[in-house]
Amino acid sequence: MPMHPHPTSFGVFKPVNHVLMSFASAAASASAESALIAAGFAAADITRYTPGEMRDQAESDIRNAGVLAGLGYELDLVKAQLALAQKGESFLVVDAPEQSQVELVTAVAVSCFATRAQRYGSLIIEELLPLEDDVGPPTPAAENRPGAAA
């Protein structure tokens, strides 16, 4: 069930001191939720979003975004969340105000194959996993390094 109250900044979703993760399937999301609870998070610290819930929330946020939302990263993330929700991805939002908690959540994101994970701070939003766009073909210099795979 979506977070209530709905945390926003300039009219778009911004759950400060939380990590938002997306998963290709509901099963992967459920597996991550179980892993988080096993790691010591309380069920009350984890919020689930179905693809439909995230789609509805993202569409509403985009409609209601303030002018200043477009200056930061928040609106871009909401649009990315909408695209993932339209592909059928499920989401978890985890209350993780401490760095040690963020590290645990990141480990779960990796082990449960999260497609995205962001830590929402007051001033910045940190990508916790490499984005697909960040992974490209090796550069010629990397291919010619000693020990590089042929």
N, C-alpha and C positions, 0 to 999 in steps of 0.2 A: 504494500500500500504506500502511495506517495507520502512524502514528508509534509506534516502539518505542524506549524504554519510553513508555508512554502518560502524558503529563504531566497531572497533576491537582492540584486544590486542593479540599480537603474532599470528595473523591471524584468530582468532575466535571472534565471536560476543560478544561485551562487551559494552553495552550502559550505561556508567558511569552517575550517577545522575538520573537514570531512574529505574522504577520498571517494571519487566516483569511478566505478569500473563498469565496462561493458563486456558482454560475453556472447558468443555466436549462438548459444542455445540456452534454453531455460535449465536444462540439465547441468550445464557447466556453471551457471549462476548458482544453482542449488548446491553443487559440489563446493564452490567457493564459500558459500554461506556456512556450510558445515565445517569447512576448514578454519574459517574465522572463529567460529564458536569453540572449536577444539583448541585454537590458539589463545583463548581466554577472553574473546569479545563477548559481551552480553547480546542476546538476541535483540534487545531494545536498542542497541547501538547500530543495528543493520537495517536498512530500509531497502525493500525490493521494488523494482519497477518492471512491469511487463512491457513488451514492445508497445502495446497500445497506450498504456499509461504514460510512457515517456514521449510517445508521439504527440498525444494530446497536450501534455505539459509544454513541450517544445513549441508546438504550433501557437499555443496561448502566449508563451513568452515572446515569441517573434512578433506577434501582433501587438503586444503591450510594451515592447522594448522602448525605453526612453532614448532620446537622441544621444546621450553620452554612452549608452551601452555599445554603440558601434565604434567607439574610440578604443575600447579595450578588447581583450581576448574572449570575454564572456559570451558575447553574441555569436562569435565564430564557433565556440564550443557548443552552444545550443543548436546551431545549424548542423554541426557534426553529429550531435546526439540524435537529432531528428533523422538524419540520413541513416544512422545505424539502426534506429528503431524501425524505420521503414523497411530495412533489410531483415527484420525479425530478431534483432539482438535484445537481450535482457540486461538489466542493470542492477547494480548494488551500490548503495551509498553507505559508507561506514564512518562513524564518528571516530576520528583518530587525531586528537589535538596534540599528542606527544610524538616526537620524532621516532621513538622506539615502536610506537603503534603503527606509524606510517611504514616503517621497515617491515613489520609483520604483514601488513596489508599488501605491500609490494611483493613480498615473497609468495603470498597466496595468489596474487594476480598472475605471477609468472607460472606457478605450479598448476594453476587451473586454466591457463591459456586465455587470460583476458585479452581482448582486442585493443582496449584502451584503458588507461588509468591516469587520473589527474588528482593532485592534492590541491584543494582550494584553501588559500591563505587570504588574509585580509587585503593584501596588496598584490599578490602574484598567484598565478595558477601554474603549478609545476607538472609537467608530463613525467610520469614515473616509468613508463615503458617507451621504447623506441617506436616511433610511428613508421608505418609501412613506407612512407615517402622518404624516411631517413635512411632506409636500407637500399642501396643502389648497387650497380655493378662495380667491381673493383676498378680503381683508377689504374692506368698503365704503370704508374710508378709502383703501386702496390703489387701488381702482377710480376714485376721484374725484381722484387726484393729477394734476397737470399732466403730460402726456406718457404717462399710462397708456393701454394699449391699450383700444380701445372694444369 
